[in-house]
Amino acid sequence: MATRLGLSLPQMRQYSVGRDVPDVARAAEEIGYDSLWVFERALFPEPATQGLYNVEGLPWPDQYRGVADPLVTLTLAAAATERARLGSSVLVAPLHLPFQLAKSLATLDAASGGRVLAGFGTGWSLDEYAASGVRPFEERGAVLDETIEVCRAVWGPDPVGYDGRITTIASAEVGPKPARPIPILLAAGNRRAWRRLVDHADGWLPVGMGAEQVAQQWRQLRELAEERGRTEPIQTVLRVNTTVLPKAYEGADRRPFQGDVDQIVEDLVAHARIGLDEILVDLAGSARDAQELKDLAAEVFEKARAAGV
């Protein structure tokens, strides 16, 4: 069975969100992509107070300036498509009130006919937490835990009740309900986060940093699931952030998914061999406009399928 392929939506400032998101979403579905994806970047600090991913001295990429809201972007894509699933990789859950996030996702799933994949992470930007964090940065894991619990409660049968640190729902009807149970996937890269995933989530959102490293993490995650007695399968969607160049990158220091389309496809083939369910290809940061994004998406899809992905 071929690996499912997903495509990132055009959220960056070189795009016209209202026009380009529906256009690209429709085109991606026609090309054959199985899913459409958003990410979350709430703001771009100027000047930067910390490095990218909290790594000192690592600059934030310009494509993080003016990123459109992920839920609005998915809503635009939902209205323009019929089949493609609608995912987040990732929503920074602690930047949202758990109840409101649960209700928004339920409404989107009901409206789209059961196509939402809720991908959550804890984030890393202190500036984003200062602007919109529900609780301090140091409590981000606890907020994510409560968000998952509130989502399960709100999406479940009425009457809904929940008593947590952030959220209190005295017995209430909460609708609309999702069209089906919304899968919750987590961006988890260490053992503590993997335990949360194994015990409380439906799937895993790794990042394509190299096939060997991803394969090793996938083995470790499955071993942990076995240790903890999990019997349900773990859904997997690999995110690959591309840097598409007009010609092949010839240096020995080439990073995964950096180079021309043929090199990108080579890396897709290597990562597809790991046996993950789906690969999300982020081409939006490399394209100058929606037409170039659609052309890249079509070329990558065609060549990936021809190569056996």
C-alpha positions in Angstrom: 0.0 0.0 0.0 1.4 3.4 -1.0 2.2 5.9 1.7 -0.4 8.6 1.9 0.8 12.1 0.9 -0.3 15.4 2.4 0.4 19.0 1.4 1.0 22.1 3.5 -1.4 25.0 2.8 -0.2 28.6 1.9 -0.3 30.5 5.2 2.8 32.7 4.7 2.8 36.4 3.9 3.7 35.9 0.1 0.2 34.4 -0.3 -3.3 35.9 -0.4 -5.0 33.7 2.2 -8.6 34.2 1.1 -7.8 33.5 -2.5 -4.8 31.2 -2.4 -5.9 28.7 0.3 -9.1 27.6 -1.4 -7.2 27.5 -4.8 -4.3 25.4 -3.5 -6.6 23.2 -1.5 -8.8 22.4 -4.6 -5.7 21.8 -6.7 -4.0 19.5 -4.2 -7.2 17.4 -3.9 -7.3 17.1 -7.7 -3.6 16.2 -7.9 -4.3 13.3 -5.5 -3.0 14.5 -2.1 -4.8 12.8 0.8 -4.6 15.6 3.3 -4.0 19.3 3.8 -2.1 20.7 6.7 -1.5 23.9 8.7 1.0 24.9 11.3 0.9 27.6 14.0 3.2 30.6 14.5 1.4 33.3 16.5 3.9 36.1 16.0 7.4 37.0 14.9 9.4 38.8 17.6 11.4 41.8 16.3 14.1 41.8 17.5 14.2 38.2 18.4 14.5 37.5 22.1 15.4 33.9 21.7 16.7 31.7 18.9 14.5 29.4 16.7 13.4 26.3 18.7 15.0 28.1 21.7 18.5 27.4 20.2 20.7 30.4 21.0 21.8 32.3 17.9 19.6 30.3 15.5 17.6 32.9 13.5 13.9 32.7 12.9 13.2 32.2 9.2 11.5 35.0 7.3 8.6 32.7 6.4 7.5 32.8 10.0 6.5 36.5 9.6 2.7 37.0 9.3 1.6 33.3 9.4 -2.2 33.0 9.0 -4.3 31.6 11.8 -4.4 27.8 11.4 -8.0 27.2 12.2 -9.2 29.9 9.8 -6.9 28.5 7.1 -8.3 24.9 7.6 -11.9 26.3 7.4 -11.2 27.9 4.1 -9.7 24.6 2.8 -12.6 22.6 4.2 -15.1 24.7 2.2 -13.2 24.3 -1.0 -12.7 20.5 -0.8 -14.7 17.3 -0.4 -12.3 14.4 0.3 -8.9 15.6 1.7 -8.4 15.3 5.4 -7.6 18.5 7.3 -4.7 18.4 9.8 -2.6 20.5 12.0 1.1 19.9 12.4 1.0 21.5 14.8 -1.4 23.6 16.8 0.4 24.9 19.9 -2.3 23.8 22.3 -1.3 25.9 25.3 -1.9 29.1 23.3 -5.6 28.2 23.2 -8.3 27.9 25.9 -9.0 24.2 25.9 -12.8 24.4 25.8 -12.8 26.9 22.9 -10.3 24.9 20.9 -12.3 21.7 21.5 -15.5 23.4 20.3 -13.8 24.9 17.2 -12.3 21.6 16.1 -15.6 19.8 16.7 -17.5 22.4 14.6 -14.9 22.1 11.8 -15.1 18.3 11.8 -18.9 18.4 11.7 -18.9 20.9 8.9 -16.3 19.0 6.8 -17.9 15.6 7.2 -15.4 14.1 9.6 -12.1 15.1 8.1 -10.2 16.7 11.0 -6.9 15.5 12.4 -6.0 17.4 15.6 -2.2 17.6 15.8 -1.0 19.3 19.1 2.3 20.4 20.4 3.6 22.4 23.3 5.6 25.0 21.3 8.9 26.7 22.3 8.5 30.5 21.9 8.5 32.5 25.1 7.2 35.5 23.2 4.1 33.5 22.0 3.4 32.4 25.5 3.8 35.9 26.8 1.3 37.1 24.2 -1.4 34.4 24.4 -0.4 31.5 26.6 -3.1 30.2 28.8 -0.6 29.4 31.6 3.1 30.1 32.0 5.6 28.4 29.6 6.8 26.2 32.5 3.3 24.6 32.7 2.9 23.8 29.0 2.9 20.0 29.5 0.1 20.2 32.1 -1.9 22.5 29.8 -1.6 20.0 26.9 -2.7 17.2 29.2 -5.9 19.2 30.1 -6.5 20.2 26.5 -6.6 16.5 25.5 -8.9 15.7 28.4 -11.3 18.6 27.6 -11.4 17.6 23.9 -12.3 14.1 24.8 -15.1 15.3 27.1 -16.5 18.0 24.7 -16.5 15.6 21.8 -18.2 12.9 23.8 -21.8 12.4 24.8 -23.9 15.0 26.6 -24.1 16.0 29.3 -20.5 17.1 29.4 -18.8 17.6 32.7 -15.2 18.5 33.5 -13.4 20.0 36.5 -9.8 20.9 35.8 -7.2 23.6 36.6 -8.2 25.8 33.6 -11.6 24.5 32.6 -14.7 23.9 34.6 -17.8 22.5 32.8 -20.7 21.9 35.1 -23.1 19.5 33.4 -23.9 20.9 30.0 -24.9 20.1 26.4 -22.1 21.1 24.1 -22.5 20.9 20.3 -22.1 20.4 17.5 -20.4 17.1 18.0 -17.7 15.9 15.6 -18.9 13.7 12.8 -16.6 10.9 14.2 -14.0 10.7 17.0 -11.3 13.2 16.0 -7.8 11.6 16.1 -5.4 13.5 18.4 -1.8 13.3 17.2 1.2 14.7 19.2 4.5 16.1 18.2 6.6 14.1 20.7 10.4 13.8 20.6 11.4 12.5 24.0 10.5 9.7 26.3 8.3 11.8 28.6 6.3 13.1 25.6 6.1 9.6 24.1 4.5 8.4 27.4 1.8 11.0 27.0 1.3 10.0 23.4 1.1 6.2 24.2 -1.3 6.7 27.1 -3.6 9.5 25.8 -3.3 10.2 22.1 -4.0 8.5 18.8 -0.9 9.3 16.8 2.6 10.7 16.3 3.8 13.7 14.3 7.6 13.2 13.8 9.7 15.6 11.7 11.9 14.4 8.8 15.4 15.0 10.1 16.9 11.9 8.4 15.5 8.4 7.7 17.8 6.6 10.2 16.9 9.0 13.1 13.1 8.8 12.4 13.3 5.0 12.1 15.1 4.8 15.4 12.5 7.0 17.2 9.7 5.0 15.7 11.2 1.7 17.0 11.6 3.3 20.5 8.1 4.6 20.5 6.6 1.2 19.5 8.7 -0.5 22.2 7.4 1.9 24.8 3.8 1.3 23.6 4.4 -2.5 24.1 5.9 -1.9 27.5 2.8 0.1 28.6 0.4 -2.4 27.2 -1.0 -0.3 24.4 -2.9 -2.4 21.8 -4.3 0.3 19.6 -2.2 1.2 16.5 -0.4 4.5 16.5 -1.2 6.7 13.5 1.9 8.3 12.0 2.2 11.4 9.9 5.8 12.5 9.1 6.3 16.2 8.4 9.0 17.2 6.0 10.1 20.8 5.7 11.6 21.3 2.3 14.0 23.8 0.8 13.4 23.4 -2.9 16.2 24.7 -5.1 16.2 25.3 -8.9 19.1 22.8 -9.4 20.6 19.9 -7.5 22.5 20.7 -4.3 26.0 19.2 -4.8 27.6 19.8 -1.4 28.4 16.9 1.0 26.6 18.9 3.7 23.1 18.6 2.0 20.4 18.3 4.6 17.4 16.0 4.2 14.8 17.5 1.9 17.1 20.2 0.6 17.8 20.4 -3.1 15.9 20.1 -6.4 12.7 18.1 -6.8 14.5 14.9 -7.7 16.6 15.1 -4.5 13.4 15.9 -2.4 11.8 12.7 -3.9 14.9 10.7 -3.1 14.5 11.7 0.5 10.8 10.9 0.4 11.6 7.4 -0.9 14.1 6.8 2.0 11.6 8.0 4.6 8.7 6.1 3.1 10.7 2.9 3.7 10.3 3.4 7.5 6.7 2.3 7.1 4.9 5.4 8.4 1.3 5.9 7.4 1.6 9.3 5.8 4.1 12.0 4.8 3.2 15.7 4.9 5.3 17.6 2.4 5.7 21.3 3.2 6.4 23.1 0.0 4.7 26.4 0.9 7.8 28.0 2.3 9.8 27.4 -0.9 7.3 28.7 -3.4 7.0 32.4 -4.3 3.3 32.3 -5.0 0.3 30.0 -5.3 0.9 29.0 -8.9 4.5 28.0 -8.2 3.2 26.0 -5.1 0.7 24.2 -7.2 3.3 23.4 -9.9 5.7 22.1 -7.3 3.0 20.1 -5.6 2.1 18.4 -8.9 5.7 17.6 -9.8 6.6 16.2 -6.4 3.5 14.1 -6.3 3.9 12.7 -9.7 7.6 11.9 -9.2 7.1 10.5 -5.7 4.4 8.1 -6.9 6.5 7.1 -9.9 9.3 6.3 -7.5 7.1 4.0 -5.5 6.1 6.3 -2.6 
